């Protein structure tokens, strides 16, 4: 159960991280400090809106009250709708998730791509910064002086031998290639994205970031998987 929120600075944010393998939520105070434990449940199969929203509602009931909601979703987000959902059920395409959550919870909802939310939790807001997430798939977000360039889906861009970045670096790629080859492809990805986007700093998150076995450049940082939740407060500063 969450702590009493009476003496914590408002607004209290319910941070939601929707993933292809797990759903996570946590309460954060106005400074981004956790007010509850991180709750996690496996992503339902099939990963339909109905099943996933029911799972989120069940977790939400274990927490105390909140003032607003930040949601990271693994796909392109525009105008409160989920335009893509490559690692979830096809019924998510075009789904009005922001409106549905507002209807359910009667709180202001801020919805963004999950890599963008994780990036918000890590960036300095200076120069060109990029975040990639290595999990079920591969998420990506690009920021210039703290401002998100929306809609980037690098993971689905053709890369080698007709396959995408996600084919090599997502969960299936890791299993198919093995850790050694997967790491070599990640090294190439870092080099390629630097030449393409000329980022000043790259942040790597997601559950499979723990599999990195080579020495990273000084301007590349592995970030906590929980930044996907902690970025929920920072997200409101850039709406």
Secondary structure, DSSP 8 states (H G I E B T S, - for coil): -----TTS-S--EEEEEE-SSEEEEEEE-TTS-BSS--EEEE--SS--HHHHHHHHHHHHTTS---SEEEEEESS-EETTEE---TTS-GGGTTB-HHHHHHHHH-SEEEEEEHHHHHHHTT--SSSEEEEEEESSSEEEEEEETTEEETT--GGGSEEETTEEHHHHHSHHHHHHH-HHHHHHHHHHHHHHHHHHH--SEEEEESGGGGG--S---TTEEE--TTHHHHHHHHGGGG-
